[in-house]
Amino acid sequence: MNNLDYKEIGMRIRAQRELLGYTREQLAEKLDVSTKFCSDIELGVKGVSIQTLAKLSDLLNLPTDYILFGESGAGNSVELNMLELLCRKCPEKSRKELLTIVNVFITAVSED
Protein backbone atom coordinates (compact mmCIF):
# COMPACT_ATOMS: atom_id res chain seq x y z
CA MET A 1 0.00 0.00 0.00
CA ASN A 2 1.17 3.51 -0.80
CA ASN A 3 1.90 5.89 2.06
CA LEU A 4 -0.02 9.13 2.20
CA ASP A 5 2.06 12.27 1.89
CA TYR A 6 -0.22 15.02 3.16
CA LYS A 7 1.97 17.80 1.76
CA GLU A 8 1.84 16.25 -1.72
CA ILE A 9 -1.92 15.76 -1.40
CA GLY A 10 -2.28 19.41 -0.42
CA MET A 11 -0.13 20.55 -3.33
CA ARG A 12 -2.26 18.60 -5.82
CA ILE A 13 -5.45 20.04 -4.34
CA ARG A 14 -4.10 23.58 -4.38
CA ALA A 15 -2.80 23.31 -7.95
CA GLN A 16 -6.17 22.11 -9.22
CA ARG A 17 -8.06 24.72 -7.18
CA GLU A 18 -5.93 27.45 -8.71
CA LEU A 19 -6.31 25.97 -12.20
CA LEU A 20 -10.08 26.13 -11.79
CA GLY A 21 -9.88 29.70 -10.53
CA TYR A 22 -11.34 29.02 -7.08
CA THR A 23 -10.15 31.01 -4.11
CA ARG A 24 -9.46 29.06 -0.96
CA GLU A 25 -12.56 30.67 0.54
CA GLN A 26 -14.73 29.52 -2.37
CA LEU A 27 -13.45 25.95 -2.13
CA ALA A 28 -13.97 25.93 1.63
CA GLU A 29 -17.54 27.11 1.16
CA LYS A 30 -18.25 24.44 -1.45
CA LEU A 31 -16.74 21.78 0.84
CA ASP A 32 -18.67 23.13 3.83
CA VAL A 33 -15.48 23.52 5.88
CA SER A 34 -13.68 26.53 7.32
CA THR A 35 -11.15 28.45 5.29
CA LYS A 36 -8.56 27.57 7.96
CA PHE A 37 -9.26 23.84 7.54
CA CYS A 38 -8.99 24.20 3.76
CA SER A 39 -5.65 25.95 4.27
CA ASP A 40 -4.48 23.17 6.60
CA ILE A 41 -5.39 20.56 3.96
CA GLU A 42 -3.44 22.41 1.27
CA LEU A 43 -0.43 22.84 3.55
CA GLY A 44 -0.48 19.15 4.48
CA VAL A 45 -1.15 19.87 8.14
CA LYS A 46 -4.42 17.91 8.18
CA GLY A 47 -5.94 15.03 6.28
CA VAL A 48 -9.49 14.73 5.00
CA SER A 49 -12.40 12.45 5.73
CA ILE A 50 -13.75 10.14 3.08
CA GLN A 51 -16.74 12.47 2.64
CA THR A 52 -14.49 15.49 2.11
CA LEU A 53 -12.28 13.49 -0.27
CA ALA A 54 -15.35 12.56 -2.32
CA LYS A 55 -16.44 16.21 -2.43
CA LEU A 56 -12.93 17.32 -3.45
CA SER A 57 -12.85 14.72 -6.20
CA ASP A 58 -16.17 15.95 -7.55
CA LEU A 59 -15.48 19.69 -7.20
CA LEU A 60 -11.96 19.52 -8.61
CA ASN A 61 -12.77 16.92 -11.26
CA LEU A 62 -9.90 14.73 -10.09
CA PRO A 63 -9.84 10.99 -9.40
CA THR A 64 -9.40 10.15 -5.70
CA ASP A 65 -6.35 8.01 -6.57
CA TYR A 66 -4.70 11.08 -8.04
CA ILE A 67 -5.56 13.26 -5.04
CA LEU A 68 -4.20 10.68 -2.59
CA PHE A 69 -1.28 9.14 -4.45
CA GLY A 70 -0.57 11.29 -7.49
CA GLU A 71 -1.69 8.47 -9.76
CA SER A 72 -4.67 8.25 -12.04
CA GLY A 73 -6.87 5.26 -11.44
CA ALA A 74 -7.48 2.44 -13.88
CA GLY A 75 -8.58 3.93 -17.17
CA ASN A 76 -8.55 7.49 -15.82
CA SER A 77 -6.13 9.99 -17.22
CA VAL A 78 -5.65 13.11 -15.14
CA GLU A 79 -4.60 15.01 -18.25
CA LEU A 80 -7.76 13.96 -20.11
CA ASN A 81 -9.88 14.97 -17.13
CA MET A 82 -8.19 18.37 -17.10
CA LEU A 83 -8.62 18.80 -20.86
CA GLU A 84 -12.29 17.95 -20.56
CA LEU A 85 -12.67 20.46 -17.75
CA LEU A 86 -10.95 23.18 -19.78
CA CYS A 87 -13.16 22.39 -22.78
CA ARG A 88 -16.25 22.71 -20.63
CA LYS A 89 -15.06 26.13 -19.46
CA CYS A 90 -14.74 27.28 -23.07
CA PRO A 91 -17.82 29.23 -24.18
CA GLU A 92 -19.98 27.08 -26.47
CA LYS A 93 -19.75 29.62 -29.29
CA SER A 94 -15.94 29.26 -29.28
CA ARG A 95 -15.69 25.47 -29.16
CA LYS A 96 -15.27 25.07 -32.93
CA GLU A 97 -12.22 27.31 -32.77
CA LEU A 98 -10.91 25.33 -29.81
CA LEU A 99 -11.27 22.10 -31.79
CA THR A 100 -9.38 23.67 -34.69
CA ILE A 101 -6.55 24.72 -32.36
CA VAL A 102 -6.35 21.24 -30.82
CA ASN A 103 -6.32 19.59 -34.25
CA VAL A 104 -3.57 21.91 -35.49
CA PHE A 105 -1.53 21.19 -32.36
CA ILE A 106 -1.95 17.42 -32.69
CA THR A 107 -1.00 17.57 -36.35
CA ALA A 108 2.10 19.65 -35.55
CA VAL A 109 3.36 17.35 -32.79
CA SER A 110 2.59 14.24 -34.82
CA GLU A 111 4.93 15.42 -37.56
CA ASP A 112 7.89 15.71 -35.15
PANUDREN-419024 format. One record per residue: residue in one letter; residue number from 1; x, y, z of N, C-alpha, C in turn; chain. Coordinates in steps of 0.2 Angstrom, whole numbers, padded with zeros to 4 digits. Each point is the difference from the previous one (the first is absolute). Layout:
N
<node mivo="A" pagu="NUM" n_east="X" n_north="Y" n_up="Z" ca_east="X" ca_north="Y" ca_up="Z" c_east="X" c_north="Y" c_up="Z" kolfi="A"/>
...
END
This chain:
112
<node mivo="M" pagu="1" n_east="0004" n_north="-0006" n_up="0000" ca_east="-0004" ca_north="0006" ca_up="0000" c_east="0004" c_north="0006" c_up="0000" kolfi="A"/>
<node mivo="N" pagu="2" n_east="-0002" n_north="0005" n_up="-0004" ca_east="0004" ca_north="0007" ca_up="0000" c_east="-0001" c_north="0003" c_up="0006" kolfi="A"/>
<node mivo="N" pagu="3" n_east="0005" n_north="0004" n_up="0003" ca_east="0000" ca_north="0004" ca_up="0005" c_east="-0003" c_north="0007" c_up="-0002" kolfi="A"/>
<node mivo="L" pagu="4" n_east="-0004" n_north="0003" n_up="0005" ca_east="-0003" ca_north="0007" ca_up="-0002" c_east="0005" c_north="0005" c_up="0002" kolfi="A"/>
<node mivo="D" pagu="5" n_east="0001" n_north="0005" n_up="-0005" ca_east="0004" ca_north="0005" ca_up="0001" c_east="-0004" c_north="0006" c_up="0000" kolfi="A"/>
<node mivo="Y" pagu="6" n_east="-0002" n_north="0003" n_up="0006" ca_east="-0005" ca_north="0005" ca_up="0001" c_east="0002" c_north="0007" c_up="-0004" kolfi="A"/>
<node mivo="K" pagu="7" n_east="0007" n_north="0001" n_up="0000" ca_east="0002" ca_north="0006" ca_up="-0003" c_east="-0001" c_north="-0001" c_up="-0008" kolfi="A"/>
<node mivo="E" pagu="8" n_east="0001" n_north="-0006" n_up="-0002" ca_east="-0001" ca_north="-0001" ca_up="-0008" c_east="-0007" c_north="0001" c_up="-0001" kolfi="A"/>
<node mivo="I" pagu="9" n_east="-0004" n_north="-0003" n_up="0004" ca_east="-0008" ca_north="0000" ca_up="-0001" c_east="-0002" c_north="0007" c_up="0000" kolfi="A"/>
<node mivo="G" pagu="10" n_east="0002" n_north="0004" n_up="0005" ca_east="-0001" ca_north="0007" ca_up="0000" c_east="0002" c_north="0004" c_up="-0006" kolfi="A"/>
<node mivo="M" pagu="11" n_east="0006" n_north="-0002" n_up="-0003" ca_east="0002" ca_north="0004" ca_up="-0006" c_east="-0004" c_north="-0002" c_up="-0006" kolfi="A"/>
<node mivo="R" pagu="12" n_east="-0002" n_north="-0006" n_up="0000" ca_east="-0004" ca_north="-0002" ca_up="-0006" c_east="-0007" c_north="0003" c_up="0000" kolfi="A"/>
<node mivo="I" pagu="13" n_east="-0003" n_north="0001" n_up="0006" ca_east="-0006" ca_north="0003" ca_up="0001" c_east="0000" c_north="0008" c_up="-0001" kolfi="A"/>
<node mivo="R" pagu="14" n_east="0006" n_north="0003" n_up="0002" ca_east="0001" ca_north="0007" ca_up="-0001" c_east="0001" c_north="0001" c_up="-0007" kolfi="A"/>
<node mivo="A" pagu="15" n_east="0004" n_north="-0004" n_up="-0004" ca_east="0001" ca_north="0002" ca_up="-0007" c_east="-0006" c_north="-0001" c_up="-0004" kolfi="A"/>
<node mivo="Q" pagu="16" n_east="-0005" n_north="-0005" n_up="0002" ca_east="-0006" ca_north="0000" ca_up="-0004" c_east="-0005" c_north="0005" c_up="0002" kolfi="A"/>
<node mivo="R" pagu="17" n_east="0000" n_north="0002" n_up="0006" ca_east="-0004" ca_north="0006" ca_up="0002" c_east="0002" c_north="0006" c_up="-0004" kolfi="A"/>
<node mivo="E" pagu="18" n_east="0006" n_north="0001" n_up="0000" ca_east="0002" ca_north="0006" ca_up="-0004" c_east="-0001" c_north="0000" c_up="-0007" kolfi="A"/>
<node mivo="L" pagu="19" n_east="0001" n_north="-0006" n_up="-0003" ca_east="-0002" ca_north="-0001" ca_up="-0007" c_east="-0007" c_north="0001" c_up="-0002" kolfi="A"/>
<node mivo="L" pagu="20" n_east="-0004" n_north="-0002" n_up="0005" ca_east="-0007" ca_north="0002" ca_up="-0001" c_east="-0002" c_north="0007" c_up="0002" kolfi="A"/>
<node mivo="G" pagu="21" n_east="0004" n_north="0004" n_up="0003" ca_east="-0001" ca_north="0007" ca_up="0001" c_east="-0004" c_north="0000" c_up="0007" kolfi="A"/>
<node mivo="Y" pagu="22" n_east="0000" n_north="-0005" n_up="0004" ca_east="-0004" ca_north="0001" ca_up="0007" c_east="0005" c_north="0003" c_up="0005" kolfi="A"/>
<node mivo="T" pagu="23" n_east="-0003" n_north="0005" n_up="0004" ca_east="0004" ca_north="0002" ca_up="0005" c_east="0000" c_north="-0005" c_up="0006" kolfi="A"/>
<node mivo="R" pagu="24" n_east="0004" n_north="0000" n_up="0005" ca_east="0000" ca_north="-0005" ca_up="0005" c_east="-0007" c_north="0001" c_up="0004" kolfi="A"/>
<node mivo="E" pagu="25" n_east="-0002" n_north="0006" n_up="0000" ca_east="-0007" ca_north="0001" ca_up="0004" c_east="-0006" c_north="-0003" c_up="-0004" kolfi="A"/>
<node mivo="Q" pagu="26" n_east="0001" n_north="0001" n_up="-0007" ca_east="-0006" ca_north="-0003" ca_up="-0004" c_east="0000" c_north="-0008" c_up="0001" kolfi="A"/>
<node mivo="L" pagu="27" n_east="0006" n_north="-0003" n_up="0000" ca_east="0001" ca_north="-0007" ca_up="0000" c_east="-0003" c_north="-0002" c_up="0007" kolfi="A"/>
<node mivo="A" pagu="28" n_east="0002" n_north="0003" n_up="0005" ca_east="-0002" ca_north="-0001" ca_up="0007" c_east="-0007" c_north="0000" c_up="0001" kolfi="A"/>
<node mivo="E" pagu="29" n_east="-0003" n_north="0005" n_up="-0003" ca_east="-0008" ca_north="0001" ca_up="0000" c_east="-0003" c_north="-0006" c_up="-0004" kolfi="A"/>
<node mivo="K" pagu="30" n_east="0003" n_north="-0002" n_up="-0006" ca_east="-0003" ca_north="-0006" ca_up="-0003" c_east="0001" c_north="-0006" c_up="0003" kolfi="A"/>
<node mivo="L" pagu="31" n_east="0005" n_north="-0001" n_up="0004" ca_east="0001" ca_north="-0006" ca_up="0004" c_east="-0003" c_north="0000" c_up="0007" kolfi="A"/>
<node mivo="D" pagu="32" n_east="-0003" n_north="0006" n_up="0002" ca_east="-0003" ca_north="0001" ca_up="0006" c_east="0005" c_north="-0001" c_up="0006" kolfi="A"/>
<node mivo="V" pagu="33" n_east="0005" n_north="0003" n_up="-0001" ca_east="0006" ca_north="0000" ca_up="0005" c_east="0002" c_north="0007" c_up="0001" kolfi="A"/>
<node mivo="S" pagu="34" n_east="0004" n_north="0001" n_up="0006" ca_east="0003" ca_north="0007" ca_up="0001" c_east="0005" c_north="0001" c_up="-0005" kolfi="A"/>
<node mivo="T" pagu="35" n_east="0002" n_north="0006" n_up="-0001" ca_east="0005" ca_north="0002" ca_up="-0005" c_east="0007" c_north="-0002" c_up="0004" kolfi="A"/>
<node mivo="K" pagu="36" n_east="0000" n_north="0000" n_up="0006" ca_east="0006" ca_north="-0002" ca_up="0004" c_east="0001" c_north="-0008" c_up="-0001" kolfi="A"/>
<node mivo="F" pagu="37" n_east="-0005" n_north="-0004" n_up="0000" ca_east="0001" ca_north="-0007" ca_up="-0001" c_east="0002" c_north="-0001" c_up="-0007" kolfi="A"/>
<node mivo="C" pagu="38" n_east="-0003" n_north="0004" n_up="-0005" ca_east="0002" ca_north="-0001" ca_up="-0007" c_east="0007" c_north="0002" c_up="-0001" kolfi="A"/>
<node mivo="S" pagu="39" n_east="0003" n_north="0005" n_up="0003" ca_east="0007" ca_north="0002" ca_up="0000" c_east="0004" c_north="-0006" c_up="0003" kolfi="A"/>
<node mivo="D" pagu="40" n_east="-0002" n_north="-0003" n_up="0006" ca_east="0004" ca_north="-0005" ca_up="0003" c_east="0000" c_north="-0006" c_up="-0005" kolfi="A"/>
<node mivo="I" pagu="41" n_east="-0005" n_north="-0002" n_up="-0003" ca_east="0000" ca_north="-0005" ca_up="-0005" c_east="0005" c_north="0001" c_up="-0006" kolfi="A"/>
<node mivo="E" pagu="42" n_east="0000" n_north="0006" n_up="-0002" ca_east="0005" ca_north="0002" ca_up="-0006" c_east="0007" c_north="0000" c_up="0003" kolfi="A"/>
<node mivo="L" pagu="43" n_east="0001" n_north="0002" n_up="0006" ca_east="0007" ca_north="0000" ca_up="0003" c_east="0002" c_north="-0007" c_up="0002" kolfi="A"/>
<node mivo="G" pagu="44" n_east="-0004" n_north="-0005" n_up="0000" ca_east="0002" ca_north="-0006" ca_up="0002" c_east="0000" c_north="-0001" c_up="0008" kolfi="A"/>
<node mivo="V" pagu="45" n_east="-0003" n_north="0005" n_up="0003" ca_east="-0001" ca_north="-0001" ca_up="0008" c_east="-0005" c_north="-0005" c_up="0002" kolfi="A"/>
<node mivo="K" pagu="46" n_east="-0006" n_north="0000" n_up="-0004" ca_east="-0005" ca_north="-0004" ca_up="0002" c_east="-0002" c_north="-0005" c_up="-0006" kolfi="A"/>
<node mivo="G" pagu="47" n_east="-0003" n_north="-0006" n_up="0001" ca_east="-0003" ca_north="-0004" ca_up="-0005" c_east="-0007" c_north="0002" c_up="0000" kolfi="A"/>
<node mivo="V" pagu="48" n_east="-0003" n_north="-0004" n_up="-0005" ca_east="-0007" ca_north="0001" ca_up="-0001" c_east="-0004" c_north="-0007" c_up="0001" kolfi="A"/>
<node mivo="S" pagu="49" n_east="-0007" n_north="0001" n_up="0002" ca_east="-0004" ca_north="-0006" ca_up="0001" c_east="-0002" c_north="-0002" c_up="-0007" kolfi="A"/>
<node mivo="I" pagu="50" n_east="-0003" n_north="-0006" n_up="0000" ca_east="-0002" ca_north="-0003" ca_up="-0007" c_east="-0005" c_north="0004" c_up="-0003" kolfi="A"/>
<node mivo="Q" pagu="51" n_east="-0005" n_north="0003" n_up="0004" ca_east="-0005" ca_north="0004" ca_up="-0003" c_east="0003" c_north="0006" c_up="-0003" kolfi="A"/>
<node mivo="T" pagu="52" n_east="0005" n_north="0003" n_up="0003" ca_east="0004" ca_north="0006" ca_up="-0002" c_east="0004" c_north="-0001" c_up="-0007" kolfi="A"/>
<node mivo="L" pagu="53" n_east="0003" n_north="-0006" n_up="0001" ca_east="0004" ca_north="-0003" ca_up="-0006" c_east="-0005" c_north="0000" c_up="-0006" kolfi="A"/>
<node mivo="A" pagu="54" n_east="-0006" n_north="-0003" n_up="0001" ca_east="-0005" ca_north="-0001" ca_up="-0006" c_east="-0002" c_north="0007" c_up="-0002" kolfi="A"/>
<node mivo="K" pagu="55" n_east="-0001" n_north="0004" n_up="0004" ca_east="-0002" ca_north="0007" ca_up="-0002" c_east="0005" c_north="0003" c_up="-0004" kolfi="A"/>
<node mivo="L" pagu="56" n_east="0007" n_north="0000" n_up="0002" ca_east="0005" ca_north="0003" ca_up="-0003" c_east="0001" c_north="-0003" c_up="-0007" kolfi="A"/>
<node mivo="S" pagu="57" n_east="-0001" n_north="-0007" n_up="-0001" ca_east="0001" ca_north="-0003" ca_up="-0006" c_east="-0005" c_north="0002" c_up="-0005" kolfi="A"/>
<node mivo="D" pagu="58" n_east="-0006" n_north="0001" n_up="0003" ca_east="-0006" ca_north="0003" ca_up="-0005" c_east="0001" c_north="0007" c_up="-0002" kolfi="A"/>
<node mivo="L" pagu="59" n_east="0002" n_north="0004" n_up="0005" ca_east="0001" ca_north="0007" ca_up="-0001" c_east="0006" c_north="0002" c_up="-0004" kolfi="A"/>
<node mivo="L" pagu="60" n_east="0005" n_north="-0004" n_up="0001" ca_east="0006" ca_north="0002" ca_up="-0004" c_east="0001" c_north="-0005" c_up="-0006" kolfi="A"/>
<node mivo="N" pagu="61" n_east="-0005" n_north="-0004" n_up="-0001" ca_east="0000" ca_north="-0004" ca_up="-0006" c_east="0007" c_north="-0004" c_up="-0001" kolfi="A"/>
<node mivo="L" pagu="62" n_east="0001" n_north="-0003" n_up="0006" ca_east="0006" ca_north="-0004" ca_up="0001" c_east="-0001" c_north="-0007" c_up="0002" kolfi="A"/>
<node mivo="P" pagu="63" n_east="0003" n_north="-0005" n_up="-0002" ca_east="-0001" ca_north="-0007" ca_up="0003" c_east="0003" c_north="0000" c_up="0007" kolfi="A"/>
<node mivo="T" pagu="64" n_east="-0003" n_north="-0004" n_up="0005" ca_east="0002" ca_north="0000" ca_up="0006" c_east="0007" c_north="-0003" c_up="0001" kolfi="A"/>
<node mivo="D" pagu="65" n_east="0002" n_north="-0005" n_up="-0005" ca_east="0006" ca_north="-0003" ca_up="0000" c_east="0005" c_north="0005" c_up="-0001" kolfi="A"/>
<node mivo="Y" pagu="66" n_east="-0001" n_north="0005" n_up="-0005" ca_east="0004" ca_north="0005" ca_up="-0001" c_east="0001" c_north="0005" c_up="0006" kolfi="A"/>
<node mivo="I" pagu="67" n_east="-0005" n_north="0002" n_up="0003" ca_east="0000" ca_north="0004" ca_up="0006" c_east="0005" c_north="-0003" c_up="0005" kolfi="A"/>
<node mivo="L" pagu="68" n_east="-0002" n_north="-0006" n_up="0002" ca_east="0004" ca_north="-0004" ca_up="0005" c_east="0007" c_north="-0002" c_up="-0002" kolfi="A"/>
<node mivo="F" pagu="69" n_east="0001" n_north="-0002" n_up="-0006" ca_east="0007" ca_north="-0003" ca_up="-0001" c_east="0003" c_north="0003" c_up="-0006" kolfi="A"/>
<node mivo="G" pagu="70" n_east="-0003" n_north="0004" n_up="-0004" ca_east="0003" ca_north="0003" ca_up="-0005" c_east="0000" c_north="-0004" c_up="-0007" kolfi="A"/>
<node mivo="E" pagu="71" n_east="-0005" n_north="-0005" n_up="0001" ca_east="0000" ca_north="-0005" ca_up="-0006" c_east="-0008" c_north="0001" c_up="-0002" kolfi="A"/>
<node mivo="S" pagu="72" n_east="-0001" n_north="-0001" n_up="-0007" ca_east="-0006" ca_north="-0001" ca_up="-0002" c_east="-0003" c_north="-0007" c_up="0000" kolfi="A"/>
<node mivo="G" pagu="73" n_east="-0006" n_north="-0001" n_up="0002" ca_east="-0002" ca_north="-0007" ca_up="0001" c_east="-0001" c_north="-0003" c_up="-0007" kolfi="A"/>
<node mivo="A" pagu="74" n_east="-0002" n_north="-0007" n_up="0001" ca_east="0000" ca_north="-0004" ca_up="-0006" c_east="-0005" c_north="0004" c_up="-0006" kolfi="A"/>
<node mivo="G" pagu="75" n_east="0003" n_north="0001" n_up="-0005" ca_east="-0004" ca_north="0003" ca_up="-0006" c_east="-0001" c_north="0007" c_up="0001" kolfi="A"/>
<node mivo="N" pagu="76" n_east="0002" n_north="0003" n_up="0005" ca_east="-0001" ca_north="0007" ca_up="0001" c_east="0007" c_north="0004" c_up="-0002" kolfi="A"/>
<node mivo="S" pagu="77" n_east="-0001" n_north="0005" n_up="-0004" ca_east="0006" ca_north="0004" ca_up="-0001" c_east="-0001" c_north="0007" c_up="0003" kolfi="A"/>
<node mivo="V" pagu="78" n_east="0004" n_north="0002" n_up="0004" ca_east="0000" ca_north="0007" ca_up="0003" c_east="0000" c_north="0005" c_up="-0005" kolfi="A"/>
<node mivo="E" pagu="79" n_east="0004" n_north="-0001" n_up="-0005" ca_east="0001" ca_north="0005" ca_up="-0005" c_east="-0006" c_north="0000" c_up="-0004" kolfi="A"/>
<node mivo="L" pagu="80" n_east="-0003" n_north="-0005" n_up="-0002" ca_east="-0007" ca_north="0000" ca_up="-0004" c_east="-0005" c_north="0003" c_up="0005" kolfi="A"/>
<node mivo="N" pagu="81" n_east="0000" n_north="-0001" n_up="0006" ca_east="-0005" ca_north="0003" ca_up="0004" c_east="0000" c_north="0007" c_up="0000" kolfi="A"/>
<node mivo="M" pagu="82" n_east="0007" n_north="0003" n_up="0001" ca_east="0001" ca_north="0007" ca_up="0000" c_east="-0002" c_north="0003" c_up="-0007" kolfi="A"/>
<node mivo="L" pagu="83" n_east="0002" n_north="-0004" n_up="-0006" ca_east="-0002" ca_north="0003" ca_up="-0006" c_east="-0008" c_north="0001" c_up="-0001" kolfi="A"/>
<node mivo="E" pagu="84" n_east="-0003" n_north="-0005" n_up="0002" ca_east="-0007" ca_north="0000" ca_up="0000" c_east="-0003" c_north="0006" c_up="0004" kolfi="A"/>
<node mivo="L" pagu="85" n_east="0003" n_north="0001" n_up="0006" ca_east="-0002" ca_north="0005" ca_up="0004" c_east="0001" c_north="0007" c_up="-0003" kolfi="A"/>
<node mivo="L" pagu="86" n_east="0006" n_north="0001" n_up="-0003" ca_east="0001" ca_north="0006" ca_up="-0004" c_east="-0004" c_north="0001" c_up="-0006" kolfi="A"/>
<node mivo="C" pagu="87" n_east="-0002" n_north="-0006" n_up="-0003" ca_east="-0005" ca_north="0001" ca_up="-0006" c_east="-0007" c_north="0002" c_up="0002" kolfi="A"/>
<node mivo="R" pagu="88" n_east="-0002" n_north="-0002" n_up="0006" ca_east="-0006" ca_north="0002" ca_up="0003" c_east="0000" c_north="0007" c_up="0002" kolfi="A"/>
<node mivo="K" pagu="89" n_east="0005" n_north="0003" n_up="0002" ca_east="0001" ca_north="0007" ca_up="0002" c_east="0000" c_north="0004" c_up="-0006" kolfi="A"/>
<node mivo="C" pagu="90" n_east="0001" n_north="-0003" n_up="-0006" ca_east="0000" ca_north="0004" ca_up="-0006" c_east="-0007" c_north="0002" c_up="-0002" kolfi="A"/>
<node mivo="P" pagu="91" n_east="-0001" n_north="0006" n_up="-0002" ca_east="-0007" ca_north="0002" ca_up="-0002" c_east="-0002" c_north="-0004" c_up="-0006" kolfi="A"/>
<node mivo="E" pagu="92" n_east="-0006" n_north="-0002" n_up="0000" ca_east="-0003" ca_north="-0005" ca_up="-0005" c_east="0001" c_north="0003" c_up="-0007" kolfi="A"/>
<node mivo="K" pagu="93" n_east="-0001" n_north="0007" n_up="-0001" ca_east="0001" ca_north="0003" ca_up="-0006" c_east="0007" c_north="0000" c_up="-0003" kolfi="A"/>
<node mivo="S" pagu="94" n_east="0005" n_north="-0002" n_up="0005" ca_east="0007" ca_north="0000" ca_up="-0002" c_east="0003" c_north="-0007" c_up="-0001" kolfi="A"/>
<node mivo="R" pagu="95" n_east="-0004" n_north="-0005" n_up="0001" ca_east="0003" ca_north="-0007" ca_up="0000" c_east="0002" c_north="-0002" c_up="-0007" kolfi="A"/>
<node mivo="K" pagu="96" n_east="-0003" n_north="0002" n_up="-0005" ca_east="0003" ca_north="-0002" ca_up="-0007" c_east="0007" c_north="0003" c_up="-0001" kolfi="A"/>
<node mivo="E" pagu="97" n_east="0001" n_north="0006" n_up="0003" ca_east="0007" ca_north="0003" ca_up="-0001" c_east="0005" c_north="-0004" c_up="0005" kolfi="A"/>
<node mivo="L" pagu="98" n_east="-0003" n_north="-0002" n_up="0005" ca_east="0004" ca_north="-0004" ca_up="0005" c_east="0002" c_north="-0007" c_up="-0003" kolfi="A"/>
<node mivo="L" pagu="99" n_east="-0005" n_north="-0003" n_up="-0003" ca_east="0002" ca_north="-0007" ca_up="-0004" c_east="0005" c_north="0001" c_up="-0006" kolfi="A"/>
<node mivo="T" pagu="100" n_east="-0001" n_north="0006" n_up="-0003" ca_east="0005" ca_north="0001" ca_up="-0005" c_east="0007" c_north="0001" c_up="0002" kolfi="A"/>
<node mivo="I" pagu="101" n_east="0001" n_north="0004" n_up="0006" ca_east="0006" ca_north="0001" ca_up="0003" c_east="0003" c_north="-0007" c_up="0002" kolfi="A"/>
<node mivo="V" pagu="102" n_east="-0004" n_north="-0004" n_up="0004" ca_east="0002" ca_north="-0007" ca_up="0002" c_east="0002" c_north="-0004" c_up="-0006" kolfi="A"/>
<node mivo="N" pagu="103" n_east="-0003" n_north="0000" n_up="-0005" ca_east="0001" ca_north="-0004" ca_up="-0006" c_east="0007" c_north="0002" c_up="-0003" kolfi="A"/>
<node mivo="V" pagu="104" n_east="0001" n_north="0007" n_up="-0001" ca_east="0006" ca_north="0003" ca_up="-0002" c_east="0006" c_north="-0003" c_up="0004" kolfi="A"/>
<node mivo="F" pagu="105" n_east="-0001" n_north="0001" n_up="0007" ca_east="0005" ca_north="-0002" ca_up="0004" c_east="0002" c_north="-0007" c_up="-0001" kolfi="A"/>
<node mivo="I" pagu="106" n_east="-0005" n_north="-0005" n_up="0000" ca_east="0001" ca_north="-0007" ca_up="0000" c_east="0004" c_north="-0001" c_up="-0007" kolfi="A"/>
<node mivo="T" pagu="107" n_east="-0002" n_north="0003" n_up="-0005" ca_east="0003" ca_north="-0001" ca_up="-0007" c_east="0007" c_north="0002" c_up="0001" kolfi="A"/>
<node mivo="A" pagu="108" n_east="0002" n_north="0006" n_up="0003" ca_east="0006" ca_north="0002" ca_up="0000" c_east="0005" c_north="-0004" c_up="0004" kolfi="A"/>
<node mivo="V" pagu="109" n_east="-0002" n_north="-0003" n_up="0006" ca_east="0004" ca_north="-0004" ca_up="0004" c_east="0000" c_north="-0007" c_up="-0003" kolfi="A"/>
<node mivo="S" pagu="110" n_east="-0004" n_north="-0002" n_up="-0004" ca_east="0000" ca_north="-0007" ca_up="-0003" c_east="0005" c_north="0000" c_up="-0006" kolfi="A"/>
<node mivo="E" pagu="111" n_east="0002" n_north="0006" n_up="-0002" ca_east="0005" ca_north="0000" ca_up="-0006" c_east="0007" c_north="0000" c_up="0003" kolfi="A"/>
<node mivo="D" pagu="112" n_east="0001" n_north="0001" n_up="0006" ca_east="0006" ca_north="0001" ca_up="0003" c_east="0004" c_north="-0007" c_up="0000" kolfi="A"/>
END
